[in-house]
């Protein structure tokens, strides 16, 4: 409840972060996040256990520490926006609702919000299905899915970069560089993801052993992590293409492929393999590669369709330019 109320304090920072990324500055938002995280780490023990001038507040103290750290990040964001430190300045005398801009923001923002929500909701539903397989499977599932989220951070970071670069070139009408930036991101990200994939496969048991000493959890968790590690590259490709969709202002497509991936592919694959085919835990583990493959295939097919349309528009524009130049030469 405390964190939910404090979400409003993060709005200035999110605006600041998005504005900087739009002009290609991704380092500054990272510094602000790092500052907020460090402050949160410092405040947590002080406010939870009542160290120094702080009273012991337990869970409420942890939540309050998070809210304070976020508020500090937002304060500095507002300060730098007013001071025009990074080339972006707000003038409060001109702050008034512009319906056209608000409509555009909602058009782009609502699909992204729904997309992000679908991830949490689908995982919640899937966890309830997993609980039917016993505590050992549930424990292994919790460990591996958290590790998977951690391993996907480079993919998500590159996806954000793709969105920024593609959006800049799309806005400038430089269609050639849109696809060039996409290919470059794959070249840069693929070695990183493959390294994570192979390293995780080789050291799966050691990684799981860090989080639990239960032999049964380690055994089935190791198998799950090895299966997932072999297919991480598919999710990397999906995230890159989703970043491309966002960059060309087609957030509704990103929402669509994510919701199909999260609700239809993920939940259906898990239910069918675990219960319909009676494969139990091993079926749950293999439902992830099935979901990754189907999710990437759907996203890639839609990408090819979008690319064809964009390329066709480019040809039309070039033909008009050539015709205009030819007419000018004839008239000359």
C-alpha positions in Angstrom: 0.0 0.0 0.0 2.8 2.4 0.9 4.7 1.7 -2.3 1.5 2.1 -4.4 0.9 5.5 -2.9 4.5 6.4 -3.5 4.3 5.5 -7.2 3.1 9.1 -8.0 6.5 10.3 -6.8 8.2 8.4 -9.6 6.4 10.1 -12.4 8.8 13.0 -12.8 11.7 10.5 -12.9 10.1 8.3 -15.6 9.4 11.4 -17.7 13.0 12.5 -17.3 14.3 9.0 -18.1 12.1 8.7 -21.2 13.1 12.2 -22.5 16.8 11.5 -22.1 16.5 8.1 -23.8 14.7 9.8 -26.7 17.7 12.0 -27.4 20.1 9.0 -27.1 21.3 9.6 -23.5 21.0 6.3 -21.7 23.9 6.7 -19.2 22.3 9.4 -17.1 19.1 7.4 -16.3 21.4 4.5 -15.3 23.2 6.8 -12.8 20.0 8.0 -11.3 18.7 4.4 -10.9 22.0 3.5 -9.3 21.8 6.4 -6.9 18.2 5.4 -5.9 19.2 1.8 -5.4 22.2 2.7 -3.2 20.1 5.0 -1.1 17.4 2.3 -0.7 20.1 -0.2 0.4 21.3 2.2 3.0 17.9 3.2 4.3 16.4 -0.4 4.4 18.3 -1.6 7.6 18.0 1.7 9.3 14.2 1.9 8.9 13.5 -1.8 9.3 15.5 -2.4 12.5 15.4 1.2 13.9 19.1 2.1 13.7 20.2 5.6 14.7 17.4 8.3 14.7 14.9 6.0 12.9 12.3 3.9 14.8 11.9 0.2 14.1 9.2 0.0 11.4 9.6 -3.5 10.0 8.0 -4.1 6.6 6.5 -0.6 6.6 10.1 0.8 7.0 11.3 -1.2 4.0 8.4 0.2 1.9 9.0 3.7 3.1 12.7 3.4 2.3 11.8 2.5 -1.2 9.4 5.4 -1.6 12.0 7.9 -0.2 14.7 6.6 -2.6 12.4 7.0 -5.5 11.3 10.5 -4.4 14.9 11.6 -4.2 15.5 10.4 -7.8 12.4 12.3 -8.9 13.6 15.5 -7.1 16.9 15.5 -8.9 15.2 14.8 -12.2 12.9 17.8 -11.7 16.0 19.9 -10.7 17.9 19.0 -13.8 14.9 19.5 -16.1 14.5 23.1 -14.7 18.2 23.8 -15.0 18.4 22.4 -18.5 21.5 20.3 -17.5 21.2 17.7 -20.2 19.6 19.7 -23.0 16.0 19.2 -22.0 14.2 22.0 -20.1 10.7 22.4 -18.8 9.0 25.8 -18.5 6.2 25.7 -16.0 4.6 28.8 -17.6 3.8 26.7 -20.6 2.6 23.6 -18.7 -1.0 23.1 -19.8 -2.9 20.2 -21.3 -2.6 19.8 -25.0 -5.3 17.3 -26.1 -3.4 16.2 -29.2 -0.3 15.4 -27.3 -2.2 13.7 -24.5 -4.1 11.6 -27.0 -0.8 10.5 -28.6 0.7 9.7 -25.2 -2.3 7.6 -24.3 -2.2 5.9 -27.7 1.4 4.8 -27.2 1.4 4.4 -23.4 -1.8 2.3 -22.7 -0.7 -0.7 -24.9 2.7 -0.7 -23.2 1.0 -0.6 -19.8 -1.2 -3.5 -20.7 1.8 -5.4 -22.1 3.7 -5.0 -18.9 0.7 -6.0 -16.8 0.2 -9.2 -18.9 3.6 -10.5 -17.8 2.8 -10.3 -14.1 -0.7 -11.6 -14.4 0.4 -14.6 -16.6 3.2 -15.5 -14.1 0.7 -15.3 -11.2 -1.7 -17.7 -13.0 1.2 -20.0 -14.0 2.4 -20.1 -10.4 -1.0 -21.3 -9.3 -0.7 -24.1 -11.8 2.8 -25.0 -10.7 1.7 -25.2 -7.0 -0.3 -28.4 -8.0 3.0 -30.1 -8.7 4.3 -29.9 -5.1 6.6 -27.7 -3.1 9.8 -29.0 -4.6 8.8 -28.1 -8.1 7.4 -24.8 -6.9 10.7 -23.9 -5.2 12.7 -24.8 -8.3 10.3 -22.9 -10.5 10.7 -19.8 -8.3 14.5 -19.9 -8.4 14.9 -20.5 -12.1 12.3 -18.0 -13.2 14.0 -15.3 -11.1 17.3 -16.3 -12.6 15.8 -16.2 -16.1 14.6 -12.6 -15.5 18.1 -11.7 -14.4 19.7 -13.3 -17.5 17.3 -11.4 -19.7 18.4 -8.0 -18.5 20.9 -7.5 -21.4 18.2 -8.4 -23.9 15.8 -5.9 -22.3 18.5 -3.2 -22.3 19.3 -3.7 -25.9 15.6 -3.7 -26.7 15.3 -0.2 -25.1 18.3 0.9 -27.1 16.7 -0.4 -30.3 13.5 1.5 -29.5 15.4 4.7 -29.1 17.5 4.5 -32.2 14.7 3.2 -34.4 12.4 6.0 -33.2 15.0 8.6 -34.0 15.5 7.4 -37.5 11.8 6.7 -38.1 11.0 10.2 -37.1 13.7 11.5 -39.4 12.4 9.4 -42.3 15.7 7.5 -42.5 14.2 4.1 -43.2 17.5 2.5 -44.2 19.0 3.1 -40.8 16.0 1.6 -39.1 16.8 -1.8 -40.3 20.5 -1.2 -40.1 20.3 -0.4 -36.4 18.2 -3.5 -35.9 20.8 -5.7 -37.5 23.6 -4.0 -35.5 21.8 -4.7 -32.2 21.6 -8.4 -33.1 25.3 -8.4 -33.9 26.1 -6.7 -30.6 23.7 -8.6 -28.4 23.9 -12.2 -29.8 27.5 -12.9 -28.5 26.4 -11.7 -25.1 23.3 -13.8 -25.0 25.1 -16.9 -26.4 27.8 -16.5 -23.7 25.1 -16.3 -21.0 23.4 -19.3 -22.5 26.4 -21.6 -22.7 27.8 -20.4 -19.3 24.4 -21.1 -17.6 24.1 -24.5 -19.2 27.6 -25.5 -18.0 27.3 -24.1 -14.5 23.6 -24.7 -13.9 24.0 -26.9 -10.8 26.5 -24.5 -9.2 24.1 -21.6 -9.8 21.1 -23.3 -8.3 23.2 -24.5 -5.4 23.8 -20.8 -4.4 20.1 -20.4 -3.7 19.2 -23.7 -2.0 20.8 -26.8 -0.3 17.8 -29.1 -0.9 19.0 -31.9 -3.2 15.7 -32.5 -4.9 15.3 -28.8 -5.7 18.8 -28.6 -7.0 18.3 -31.6 -9.3 15.1 -30.6 -10.9 16.1 -26.9 -10.9 19.3 -27.7 -12.7 17.4 -29.5 -15.4 15.0 -26.6 -15.8 17.8 -24.1 -16.0 19.7 -26.1 -18.6 16.6 -26.4 -20.8 15.8 -22.7 -20.6 19.5 -21.7 -21.2 19.5 -23.4 -24.6 16.6 -21.3 -25.9 17.3 -17.9 -24.3 18.4 -16.6 -27.7 14.8 -16.9 -29.0 13.5 -14.6 -26.3 16.4 -12.2 -27.0 15.2 -12.0 -30.7 11.6 -11.5 -29.6 12.5 -8.6 -27.3 14.6 -6.9 -30.0 11.7 -7.1 -32.4 9.3 -5.8 -29.8 11.7 -2.9 -29.3 11.6 -2.3 -33.1 7.7 -2.2 -33.0 7.8 0.4 -30.2 10.4 2.5 -32.1 8.0 2.8 -35.1 5.2 3.8 -32.8 3.3 0.5 -33.1 3.0 -0.2 -29.4 -0.3 -2.0 -30.1 1.6 -4.7 -32.0 4.1 -5.1 -29.2 1.2 -5.4 -26.8 -0.5 -8.0 -29.0 2.5 -10.3 -29.5 3.3 -10.0 -25.7 -0.2 -10.9 -24.6 -0.4 -13.8 -27.1 3.0 -15.0 -25.8 2.1 -14.6 -22.1 -1.5 -15.8 -22.0 -2.1 -18.1 -25.0 1.3 -19.7 -25.7 2.7 -19.8 -22.1 -0.4 -20.9 -20.2 -1.7 -23.2 -23.0 1.7 -25.0 -23.4 2.1 -25.4 -19.6 -1.5 -26.8 -19.1 -1.3 -29.1 -22.1 2.1 -30.6 -21.3 1.6 -30.8 -17.6 -2.0 -31.9 -17.3 -3.4 -32.9 -20.7 -0.4 -35.0 -21.7 0.4 -36.0 -18.1 4.1 -35.0 -18.2 4.1 -33.3 -14.9 7.2 -31.3 -13.9 9.2 -32.2 -17.0 6.3 -31.0 -19.1 6.3 -27.7 -17.3 10.1 -27.3 -18.0 9.6 -28.0 -21.7 6.6 -25.6 -21.9 9.1 -22.7 -21.7 11.1 -23.6 -24.9 7.8 -24.2 -26.7 6.5 -20.8 -25.6 9.8 -19.1 -26.6 9.7 -20.7 -30.1 6.1 -19.8 -30.7 6.5 -16.3 -29.4 9.5 -15.6 -31.5 7.9 -17.1 -34.6 4.8 -15.0 -34.2 6.8 -11.8 -33.6 9.1 -12.5 -36.5 6.3 -13.1 -39.0 4.6 -9.8 -38.0 8.0 -8.1 -38.3 8.4 -9.4 -41.9 4.9 -8.1 -42.7 5.7 -4.6 -41.3 9.1 -4.5 -43.0 7.4 -5.3 -46.3 5.0 -2.4 -45.8 7.7 0.1 -44.8 10.0 -1.0 -47.7 7.0 -0.5 -50.1 6.4 3.0 -48.8 10.1 3.8 -49.3 10.0 2.7 -52.9 6.9 4.8 -53.5 8.6 7.9 -52.1 11.8 7.3 -54.1 9.7 6.9 -57.3 7.9 10.2 -56.6 11.3 11.9 -56.1 12.7 10.4 -59.3 9.6 11.5 -61.3 9.9 15.0 -59.9 13.5 15.3 -60.9 12.8 13.9 -64.4 10.0 16.5 -64.9 12.3 19.3 -63.7 15.0 18.2 -66.2 12.4 18.1 -69.1 11.0 21.5 -68.1 14.6 22.8 -67.9 
